[in-house]
Amino acid sequence: MVNACLKYLLKELGVGNCLKLRPYAVRHQLNEVLDEIDKVITDNFPEVLRQNDFKNLDMESVTQVIGKRRQEVSMKCRLLGSALFQIL
């Protein structure tokens, strides 16, 4: 039953509901769902930023989302740099 609920949350997750679902995922320690929520937020940040729900996010949540995005970008840059180094 739990797996079915998680699959449903992930299937229905989108820009319009990611900010409402984030506190639920944090409260219930749904790490897989939280990672996907944060990905939706960072991948669509300009659109998410315009939502009224963004104003309700606490600073810790904003910091966590931005920190995750920064780590992802940093890792991609390192991989690209390594690949270019091997090619050259």
GUVEX-612509 format. One record per residue (C-alpha): z, x, y. Coordinates in Angstrom, 3 decimals. Layout:
% residues N
- up; east; north
- Z; X; Y
...
This chain:
% residues 88
- up; east; north
- 0.000; 0.000; 0.000
- 0.874; 2.818; 2.405
- -2.438; 4.587; 1.766
- -4.330; 1.369; 2.443
- -2.516; 0.977; 5.774
- -3.247; 4.578; 6.745
- -6.920; 4.166; 5.884
- -7.036; 0.988; 7.949
- -5.442; 2.714; 10.962
- -7.893; 5.594; 10.727
- -10.839; 3.233; 10.322
- -9.854; 1.147; 13.353
- -8.885; 4.094; 15.545
- -10.878; 4.404; 18.741
- -10.738; 5.246; 22.411
- -9.486; 1.769; 23.273
- -6.404; 1.871; 21.040
- -5.563; 5.564; 20.527
- -2.906; 5.640; 23.243
- -1.176; 2.557; 21.867
- -1.179; 3.916; 18.311
- 0.099; 7.400; 19.187
- 3.806; 6.464; 19.644
- 3.691; 4.540; 16.350
- 2.255; 7.563; 14.530
- 4.880; 9.870; 16.064
- 7.758; 7.513; 15.281
- 6.733; 7.136; 11.639
- 5.652; 10.771; 11.197
- 2.077; 9.859; 10.282
- 0.768; 13.372; 10.822
- -2.760; 12.732; 9.550
- -3.095; 9.710; 11.831
- -1.532; 11.614; 14.735
- -4.030; 14.456; 14.328
- -6.922; 11.992; 14.403
- -5.466; 10.196; 17.416
- -5.131; 13.470; 19.287
- -8.701; 14.364; 18.332
- -9.966; 11.043; 19.715
- -7.972; 11.624; 22.901
- -9.223; 15.172; 23.452
- -12.822; 14.446; 22.447
- -12.933; 11.512; 24.888
- -10.471; 12.774; 27.484
- -12.293; 11.605; 30.646
- -12.560; 8.062; 29.269
- -8.982; 8.043; 27.961
- -7.714; 9.357; 31.293
- -9.056; 6.243; 33.055
- -7.076; 3.858; 30.829
- -3.929; 2.253; 32.191
- -2.088; 3.260; 28.998
- -2.513; 6.924; 29.930
- -0.056; 6.418; 32.779
- 2.583; 5.382; 30.212
- 2.356; 8.634; 28.233
- 5.316; 10.919; 28.620
- 4.747; 14.511; 29.676
- 5.631; 15.829; 26.213
- 2.834; 13.786; 24.609
- 0.298; 14.944; 27.185
- 1.383; 18.553; 26.696
- 1.101; 18.273; 22.896
- -2.395; 16.788; 23.046
- -3.662; 19.373; 25.512
- -1.990; 22.185; 23.546
- -3.711; 21.099; 20.324
- -7.055; 20.984; 22.096
- -6.515; 24.436; 23.562
- -5.746; 25.831; 20.081
- -8.895; 24.231; 18.632
- -11.091; 25.670; 21.376
- -9.467; 29.095; 21.026
- -10.055; 29.135; 17.264
- -13.703; 28.088; 17.694
- -14.205; 30.852; 20.260
- -12.705; 33.435; 17.906
- -14.942; 32.269; 15.046
- -18.015; 32.363; 17.245
- -17.077; 35.825; 18.500
- -16.630; 37.077; 14.937
- -19.967; 35.609; 13.889
- -21.743; 37.195; 16.852
- -20.082; 40.534; 16.124
- -21.400; 40.395; 12.536
- -24.903; 39.508; 13.721
- -25.074; 42.194; 16.380
